[in-house]
Amino acid sequence: MLGCNYRYINIFGVISVENNKKAIVLFSGGLDSSTALIIALSQGYQCIALTINYKQRHSYEIVSSKIFLKNYKAVEHIVYDLDLSMIEGSALTDNKIDVPKIESSGIPVTYVPARNTLFLSIASSFAESKKIKDIFIGVNAIDYSGYPDCRPEFIKSFEEMINKATKYGLEHGDITIHTPLIELTKAEIIKKGTNLGIDYSKTVSCYSLDSDGSACGVCDSCRFRKQGFQDAGIEDPTIYK
């Protein structure tokens, strides 16, 4: 499919995909990354969804990413294994640390050291090998936990670095990191995605997911998600414990 022009119809409508526009999309199966993926598709990109299995304790999101993409058959899906469990200090990779259930000040313990730096490096490697110059990531710097690798300054510096550190970047100089959600509130993201036909019941956000995908409802990620649906005036389809 990836070598031809085509249009495909899913249960949400029609999305056109152009042969000459390709993108790597970092895709966790969560609310933000799903929205970023569908935005890329709506802009005519032929997408490769790159899911990183980094041994996160909320590993159900890998299952969720596959469930979500069942309605988007034209999207190629790559699941890349990266074991970050040996890196200590994050509640998402270290089972000795509990996911906090109350709001904390400063950068929370759910921060995974240099995670987006690693993820974007892997995405850049795939992009270079496939001669793709566009990478999408669903980072957000408004309704978020304060992670340093979600800020515009980080994205700008990484984009500058990858254009200097890769053969493709040196020869073409136009590798672009797209962050379509970075300046949107969670409510604005949800409204935008809903208008694009996204079924958010097929996405997960919780850091303490059950094996069946039920969310805790009290972690940072759940709180932002719940408040986003409330502020957007849209029914929250999340299944909570």
C-alpha angles and dihedrals in degrees: 000000000000095000101060144057114258148144122224133195123218130177090273098054140273126322121186120219122196122211095225097052115075131166141180110224121196101225128184099167089251129127097263099042091046090053091048090051094051091046088055091049091048089054090058100259122148099226138212109195109214114200117188115212099199097166091263115175090235089062092153086086088076088059090045092053090056093047092050094051093054086087092050104057094166092064115094111222124210121184109198120196116222118164109215094159090102090062106089130210104055125101089213095062105021113070090196089070120070121225104248117247096197131061113267133197122242124011106340127232089251088075110112110213111257092340098149090043088057094042094050090046090055091045090050091051091052090045093052094047090051095040092242118149101188125079124178125202127175099222118151129198099186112057099023142108096262098260109171092222093062096064126106090239091060094048092048093049093046092050091051091048096049091050088056098038102052134066090230091050093049093049097043106016095202109098104143129201107208118206105178094169102042096105099033128101117236089254091053090049091051093048092049092049093046090053088053090054099253115165100217092188085077092059132078132204107168122118091208103047120170118233088263094051098258112153127229094225095213109068120098093262094049092049093052090046095048093046091047093057090045093051091045091053090233125130112256108237094190118128108227128194 
